[in-house]
């Protein structure tokens, strides 16, 4: 029985880095990140009469069309119409690929009253191969750290889609209501994705120093997790920036420094503002984040604009809340 027309909405995510990228340790990756309310990806899906359409998927968004086609095949469904109402900026460091893939899968499945099983089906969509943060926040929102993968499974070539399991979340914490996140998105080339990202990551892993992972673990256990538990935004920001800088040391050769230019200039500028408790680059960038709170929203916004001006680039500035719930699914009138 068809459920009808469905709207699925999910927020973006900030990716702070990994616990380990060295082959010298037992587990690789271990993503650290959190969900934000904005910007969002919103996908609408509804069944259509297959006899009136030459294809099983009708969708004008090229990437969503690819994910919808895979979802229809995986779930053995009939024809579906998919419309992307809004989407996260692509390759900006906010998780656009995973959120669009899972939102499309969820919308298509619910249009036919089926369970999408996003965690189980994400690998077949090519998502969740390294970091489990995107899948984790899609499911529950909040602040998450995933458990990574056994290092023994690392291969020099990218594994085939569907051949991995998304690493489970080992830490999930609620984001305090008064925390805010400054997003500075400069108008520069997008971050790495696809085969370029795969090649860069594997190059980084082959050379990654193991002592950096040891230092990250110390910051996570002694600073980051206590800061979340005690709802201390200032200490959280300090810890997150330290983790980001340590991660950046792994990527120096691949991105031209601890941060990808111009992220380094933006972070340095934000660090000068008392309204930002810590700053860094989300994933491959170009988005730079700052940790702040409700009392410093206006000052943080000014700091973001000053950072763009000082770097001589245009861009967008957002102050966003954390998102403590996962994907939203609405049944619509047809």
C-alpha positions as semicolon CSV with decimal commas, in nm:
position;residue;x (nm);y (nm);z (nm)
1;X;0,000;0,000;0,000
2;X;0,140;0,339;-0,101
3;X;0,195;0,596;0,171
4;X;0,176;0,883;-0,077
5;X;0,364;1,211;-0,091
6;X;0,645;1,251;0,164
7;X;0,878;1,536;0,261
8;X;1,209;1,457;0,430
9;X;1,427;1,726;0,590
10;X;1,773;1,693;0,739
11;X;2,028;1,948;0,858
12;X;2,396;1,986;0,783
13;X;2,686;1,873;0,994
14;X;3,021;2,005;1,106
15;X;3,303;1,752;1,082
16;X;3,581;1,831;1,328
17;X;3,822;1,555;1,229
18;X;3,921;1,198;1,306
19;X;4,057;1,012;1,606
20;X;4,325;0,836;1,404
21;X;4,458;0,820;1,048
22;X;4,771;0,615;1,118
23;X;4,808;0,253;1,007
24;X;5,016;0,195;1,321
25;X;4,703;0,182;1,539
26;X;4,434;-0,087;1,556
27;X;4,146;0,131;1,438
28;X;4,127;0,390;1,160
29;X;3,919;0,705;1,133
30;X;3,666;0,758;1,414
31;X;3,484;1,070;1,300
32;X;3,401;1,357;1,536
33;X;3,116;1,595;1,453
34;X;2,777;1,739;1,526
35;X;2,448;1,824;1,359
36;X;2,331;2,180;1,287
37;X;1,979;2,301;1,211
38;X;2,080;2,502;0,905
39;X;2,132;2,490;0,616
40;X;1,906;2,198;0,528
41;X;1,839;1,940;0,262
42;X;1,471;1,878;0,185
43;X;1,349;1,609;-0,054
44;X;0,991;1,529;-0,158
45;X;0,898;1,194;-0,312
46;X;0,574;1,037;-0,430
47;X;0,476;0,730;-0,630
48;X;0,381;0,783;-0,993
49;X;0,201;0,574;-1,251
50;X;0,477;0,382;-1,427
51;X;0,267;0,344;-1,741
52;X;0,284;0,720;-1,800
53;X;0,660;0,753;-1,759
54;X;0,941;0,593;-1,961
55;X;1,173;0,578;-1,657
56;X;1,124;0,457;-1,301
57;X;1,256;0,783;-1,152
58;X;1,151;1,135;-1,246
59;X;1,393;1,387;-1,093
60;X;1,553;1,703;-1,229
61;X;1,836;1,702;-0,972
62;X;2,118;1,493;-1,121
63;X;2,271;1,372;-0,794
64;X;1,937;1,298;-0,628
65;X;1,830;1,114;-0,945
66;X;2,128;0,882;-0,904
67;X;2,046;0,813;-0,540
68;X;1,675;0,768;-0,611
69;X;1,749;0,518;-0,889
70;X;1,966;0,314;-0,655
71;X;1,701;0,331;-0,382
72;X;1,428;0,207;-0,617
73;X;1,649;-0,084;-0,722
74;X;1,759;-0,171;-0,366
75;X;1,405;-0,164;-0,226
76;X;1,242;-0,315;-0,536
77;X;0,994;-0,030;-0,573
78;X;0,788;0,105;-0,861
79;X;0,820;0,446;-1,026
80;X;0,871;0,754;-0,811
81;X;0,890;1,130;-0,856
82;X;1,159;1,308;-0,655
83;X;1,192;1,682;-0,604
84;X;1,479;1,850;-0,416
85;X;1,330;2,156;-0,243
86;X;1,657;2,262;-0,083
87;X;2,008;2,123;-0,062
88;X;2,322;2,188;0,136
89;X;2,595;2,362;-0,064
90;X;2,792;2,091;-0,245
91;X;3,142;2,002;-0,125
92;X;3,150;2,286;0,126
93;X;3,235;2,071;0,428
94;X;2,876;2,046;0,558
95;X;2,795;1,688;0,460
96;X;2,593;1,754;0,144
97;X;2,653;1,415;-0,019
98;X;2,554;1,192;0,270
99;X;2,256;1,402;0,373
100;X;2,117;1,415;0,017
101;X;2,172;1,042;-0,032
102;X;1,998;0,946;0,291
103;X;1,719;1,202;0,253
104;X;1,645;1,074;-0,097
105;X;1,652;0,711;0,018
106;X;1,423;0,791;0,312
107;X;1,176;0,987;0,099
108;X;1,156;0,719;-0,170
109;X;1,109;0,439;0,083
110;X;0,844;0,624;0,282
111;X;0,656;0,711;-0,036
112;X;0,592;0,337;-0,059
113;X;0,542;0,287;0,315
114;X;0,871;0,101;0,351
115;X;1,153;0,136;0,602
116;X;1,462;0,299;0,445
117;X;1,714;0,150;0,692
118;X;1,961;0,434;0,625
119;X;2,251;0,287;0,823
120;X;2,227;-0,050;0,651
121;X;2,174;0,096;0,302
122;X;2,416;0,390;0,315
123;X;2,713;0,181;0,185
124;X;2,518;0,080;-0,127
125;X;2,474;0,453;-0,192
126;X;2,849;0,502;-0,153
127;X;2,818;0,678;0,185
128;X;2,960;0,613;0,533
129;X;3,278;0,448;0,412
130;X;3,513;0,641;0,641
131;X;3,319;0,858;0,880
132;X;2,999;0,752;1,050
133;X;2,920;1,109;1,157
134;X;2,690;1,188;0,863
135;X;2,481;0,877;0,913
136;X;2,485;0,917;1,291
137;X;2,353;1,273;1,291
138;X;2,096;1,185;1,023
139;X;1,959;0,925;1,265
140;X;1,978;1,112;1,596
141;X;2,129;1,459;1,559
142;X;2,352;1,578;1,842
143;X;2,727;1,549;1,897
144;X;2,872;1,214;1,790
145;X;3,197;1,023;1,772
146;X;3,199;0,699;1,577
147;X;3,414;0,393;1,644
148;X;3,601;0,387;1,314
149;X;3,707;0,075;1,122
150;X;3,959;-0,200;1,199
151;X;4,289;-0,094;1,042
152;X;4,334;-0,444;0,899
153;X;4,050;-0,373;0,653
154;X;4,228;-0,076;0,495
155;X;4,294;-0,120;0,123
156;X;4,500;0,091;-0,114
157;X;4,208;0,100;-0,360
158;X;3,861;0,227;-0,281
159;X;3,635;-0,066;-0,189
160;X;3,324;-0,124;-0,397
161;X;3,003;0,048;-0,286
162;X;2,814;-0,171;-0,041
163;X;3,120;-0,366;0,072
164;X;3,157;-0,187;0,406
165;X;2,948;-0,124;0,716
166;X;2,895;0,224;0,858
167;X;3,096;0,253;1,182
168;X;2,864;0,264;1,485
169;X;2,834;0,570;1,705
170;X;3,020;0,517;2,031
171;X;2,952;0,861;2,181
172;X;2,629;1,056;2,143
173;X;2,565;1,370;2,346
174;X;2,299;1,638;2,338
175;X;2,418;1,980;2,217
176;X;2,341;2,243;2,484
177;X;2,055;2,476;2,393
178;X;2,258;2,795;2,438
179;X;2,547;2,690;2,213
180;X;2,569;2,846;1,867
181;X;2,791;2,775;1,569
182;X;2,931;3,038;1,337
183;X;2,964;2,916;0,979
184;X;3,185;3,118;0,747
185;X;3,156;2,989;0,390
186;X;3,401;3,172;0,160
187;X;3,334;3,202;-0,213
188;X;3,625;2,985;-0,322
189;X;3,661;2,651;-0,498
190;X;3,468;2,368;-0,330
191;X;3,636;2,112;-0,109
192;X;3,759;1,778;-0,235
193;X;3,517;1,500;-0,320
194;X;3,490;1,180;-0,517
195;X;3,807;1,024;-0,658
196;X;4,018;1,329;-0,568
197;X;3,916;1,300;-0,203
198;X;3,975;0,924;-0,204
199;X;4,324;0,968;-0,346
200;X;4,412;1,240;-0,096
201;X;4,285;1,044;0,203
202;X;4,478;0,732;0,111
203;X;4,794;0,935;0,059
204;X;4,747;1,092;0,403
205;X;4,688;0,756;0,572
206;X;5,000;0,598;0,426
207;X;5,215;0,874;0,583
208;X;5,018;0,963;0,898
209;X;5,225;0,989;1,215
210;X;5,083;0,774;1,497
211;X;5,180;1,013;1,777
212;X;4,924;1,267;1,655
213;X;4,645;1,016;1,721
214;X;4,776;0,966;2,074
215;X;4,758;1,340;2,136
216;X;4,406;1,362;1,990
217;X;4,288;1,084;2,219
218;X;4,419;1,275;2,519
219;X;4,234;1,592;2,416
220;X;3,912;1,398;2,355
221;X;3,917;1,219;2,689
222;X;4,049;1,493;2,915
223;X;3,903;1,804;2,752
224;X;3,639;1,750;2,483
225;X;3,405;1,498;2,645
226;X;3,411;1,669;2,986
227;X;3,331;2,001;2,814
228;X;3,024;1,850;2,643
229;X;2,909;1,679;2,962
230;X;2,945;2,003;3,158
231;X;2,795;2,216;2,878
232;X;3,102;2,438;2,874
233;X;3,116;2,602;2,530
234;X;3,449;2,776;2,595
235;X;3,633;2,458;2,686
236;X;3,458;2,270;2,406
237;X;3,582;2,529;2,155
238;X;3,937;2,511;2,287
239;X;3,938;2,131;2,263
240;X;3,782;2,121;1,919
241;X;4,032;2,370;1,779
242;X;4,318;2,164;1,919
243;X;4,176;1,850;1,755
244;X;4,133;2,033;1,426
245;X;4,491;2,159;1,428
246;X;4,626;1,813;1,509
247;X;4,420;1,665;1,224
248;X;4,552;1,939;0,997
249;X;4,909;1,822;1,056
250;X;4,817;1,496;0,883
251;X;4,681;1,687;0,582
252;X;4,957;1,948;0,544
253;X;5,103;1,806;0,222
254;X;4,762;1,746;0,065
255;X;4,597;2,081;0,134
256;X;4,890;2,321;0,154
257;X;4,900;2,368;0,529
258;X;4,727;2,279;0,854
259;X;4,418;2,439;0,698
260;X;4,326;2,467;0,334
261;X;4,378;2,827;0,215
262;X;4,209;3,063;0,290
263;X;4,076;2,873;0,596
264;X;4,396;2,941;0,789
265;X;4,350;3,316;0,759
266;X;3,984;3,290;0,859
267;X;4,061;3,076;1,164
268;X;4,339;3,311;1,274
269;X;4,103;3,607;1,249
270;X;3,826;3,432;1,444
271;X;4,075;3,341;1,714
272;X;4,128;3,711;1,776
273;X;3,762;3,753;1,876
274;X;3,653;3,687;2,233
275;X;3,313;3,587;2,091
276;X;3,460;3,271;1,936
277;X;3,581;3,004;2,176
278;X;3,750;2,801;1,906
279;X;3,754;2,778;1,528
280;X;3,853;2,537;1,256
281;X;3,788;2,394;0,913
282;X;3,498;2,152;0,863
283;X;3,610;1,845;0,670
284;X;3,796;1,952;0,351
285;X;3,641;2,298;0,374
286;X;3,604;2,560;0,255
287;X;3,358;2,616;0,543
288;X;3,517;2,746;0,863
289;X;3,330;2,715;1,193
290;X;3,346;2,905;1,519
291;X;3,207;2,797;1,856
292;X;3,002;3,061;2,037
293;X;2,685;3,098;2,244
294;X;2,362;3,297;2,264
295;X;2,527;3,585;2,450
296;X;2,783;3,645;2,175
297;X;2,584;3,592;1,855
298;X;2,612;3,949;1,723
299;X;2,982;3,975;1,806
300;X;3,049;3,636;1,645
301;X;2,870;3,744;1,328
302;X;3,083;4,058;1,314
303;X;3,393;3,847;1,369
304;X;3,293;3,628;1,076
305;X;3,252;3,926;0,845
306;X;3,580;4,074;0,964
307;X;3,752;3,742;0,888
308;X;3,622;3,743;0,531
309;X;3,721;4,107;0,484
310;X;4,069;4,048;0,622
311;X;4,118;3,751;0,390
312;X;3,994;3,956;0,093
313;X;3,720;3,710;-0,006
314;X;3,342;3,723;-0,029
315;X;3,127;3,466;0,138
316;X;2,824;3,378;0,347
317;X;2,792;3,394;0,723
318;X;2,545;3,198;0,934
319;X;2,490;3,160;1,306
320;X;2,313;2,828;1,362
321;X;2,182;2,613;1,643
322;X;2,278;2,257;1,710
323;X;2,026;1,994;1,601
324;X;1,938;1,737;1,867
325;X;1,701;1,527;1,661
326;X;1,748;1,329;1,345
327;X;1,569;1,339;1,013
328;X;1,214;1,482;0,994
329;X;0,954;1,294;0,786
330;X;0,621;1,454;0,693
331;X;0,324;1,302;0,512
332;X;0,182;1,551;0,261
333;X;-0,145;1,581;0,077
334;X;-0,120;1,464;-0,283
